[in-house]
Amino acid sequence: MARKKRRFEQLEAAASTPKEKNIYTNPLQKEVSERLDDVGEKLQGKGRTIMYGVGAVVVLIILVMVFMSWSRRSSGAAQTALGKAIEISKTRISETGTPAGSTEKSFKSEKERADAAIVEFQAVADKFGGDVAEKAKYFIAVTKMDVDRVAAVQELEALAGNNSAVGKMAKFALAQAHLGDNKLDEAAALFLELAKMDDPIIAKDTINFELAKIYEKQDKKTEAADIYFNIAKTASEAKDLDGKPVRLTQTANDAKEKLKELDPERAKEIVEPTPESPFGGINPIAISQ
């Protein structure tokens, strides 16, 4: 149960924290802003030749300002609604219910909580549409995983066909579902697709680590060891912006430990970087460890 919860939280975090500055910004708002910039560039240096169009331009700007105001309100409402649904999906489960006098909400079972969250996510999808609806549908599918696995997989398959951020997240979740169902070939194929993408949203080390785990289960020890080695070796040679070595990530550490099991001699090639003291030189604490 803890493993499933951790996996959901990882997927949720990844889905609700993409690279854009604001996850819930309406893409139309960005498009309008860019078009306004285009208009400004086209007007520069035209002088009196475009004075006859000033009236039309002013009207355009007014209409855009009205649209932008509406878009911000819509985005805020979508953010609030989606956030509410996510909170419901994380609500505490208690067979005894909420204690007397407490305002904290709880559910008596995972199914009861999932059903309530799905209703909220569906309401968001129906009301807002677009990329917000796609996010809501992703959360519906992930929430269904423990209560209606067949339906969840079908919905993830539909979302995974898109090349959007949510589509890539759905592909990762679908691969995890196939892995949980011991459909190793199907899971490996999806992880390979993600690993080949320029921007798979999920960290590539995470994707490759999952792929290596599948190869282990398929008794492809050499292929698995190669992946673990590449993850750990690359991380061990990484430098920060000042050219200083950085600590291994948890995934890189895990990969190194896995490599020790599969190929101990090769694992010796991975030398974990020694952190420097903030006062210069080698950190004395690291030496004493």
C-alpha angles and dihedrals in degrees: 000000000000090000092053091047092050091049092050091049091050092050092044092050092049094047095046095045110053125158095270114101091239119028095202099047110130107243089219088063091057090047092052091050091051091049090051088054089050091051090051092051092049092050094050113105095004093110119178094349090082099036090104088064097053093096091054091046092052090051089049091052092049091050091048091050090052090048093047090051091051091045092054091050091047092048092049091049091048091049092051093047094047091046091052091052091049091051090053090051089056097043117132119265116223126167090205094053128226115335117249112274094017121122092199113116121226140172129221096223143013090249092054091050093045092050091051093047093047091054090054094046091049090051089054091050093049095047104042108025123183122066091342090058090050091054091048091051090051091054090047091055094047091046090052093054095094098036105037108011096173093055091043093054092048091051092047090051090055092049094043089065090071122086093217125111089261090049090056091047089050090051090054092047090048091051089052090050092052089048090052089051090049092245090142099168093051092047093048092050091055094046089050090052091052093045091056094053120102091223112017091166090227113083110267092227088059092049093047092046090055090048091052090052089056091050088053090054089049089052091245092138096162094053091046093049091050091055094046090049094050092049095049097038094051092048092048090056096045119120132197124235090279092053094253122136117259130214119263115264119240090256091051091049091050090048090052091051091049090050090053088059096047102034114007095178093053091047089063088069089068107088113186110227117251111234116235123236114253085234092056134270127046118338105252090210090060091051093052093051 
